[in-house]
Amino acid sequence: MYENSVISLPGAAAGGPLVLLVEDERSIAEPFSRALQRAGFRTTVARTGAEAISQFAARAPDVILLDLALPDGDGREVCRRIRRDSGVPIIMVTASGTVTDRVVGLELGADDYVVKPFSTGEVIARIRAVLRRGHPKPPDGEALRVQDVRIDSGARRVWRGDVELELTRKEFDLLLRLARDAGRVVTREALMSDVWDMNWFGSTKTLDVHIGWLRRKLGDDPADPGYIRTVRGIGFCLAAEWERAQ
Ligand code: CA
């Protein structure tokens, strides 16, 4: 029933990154879609949350621009559902831009957010930024490198520079989870559920204790952490190299 209202504008550049634009207001979606195409992106538009989910599954977009207010519900629910399966970059679009919206959006795994009315140039710059950042999700067994930390997920070994670190099983799992989303905030809820296989119901003291041990082993200075950054009330972020370049 949603298929008729899916529009995929013609003239898209072949081979450019595919942007899924989730926006019910035609007066925004159509000109913006054309602007993206002029900038070298391919676009596909969904006008409802349900369409967004089905287009995400069918088209595997490279980035999603997600309006918060949709005719069939809240964009945050769409974000949460997509995040269950995918690390695809998501930029939330909000009308109000309150701190709460931003926090909730990031908590659900959005990578960035923009406030309406936005300029096309600004959003295109944000899209390019999240695409540059990338979201490496290597399968088990591959090596992963974040700053000077190298993780061999198959052998479950970690080096900082040339020095091998002795991590416990949970410390290793925690570091690997953060490293797979390096540069992005991983929520406390996600860490509890992925590393401890537990539903999150309030207390995450265990998590803080393990983060503390991991920081010590990585040599993080609590006052100026170079590796694991705390995002208060949300979670933790393993700083990727690009973030440290000033
Ligand atoms: Ca809307």
Boltz pocket constraint, residues with backbone or C-beta under 6 A from the ligand:
constraints:
  - pocket:
      binder: B
      contacts: [[A, 23], [A, 24], [A, 25], [A, 67], [A, 68], [A, 69], [A, 70], [A, 71]]
      max_distance: 6.0
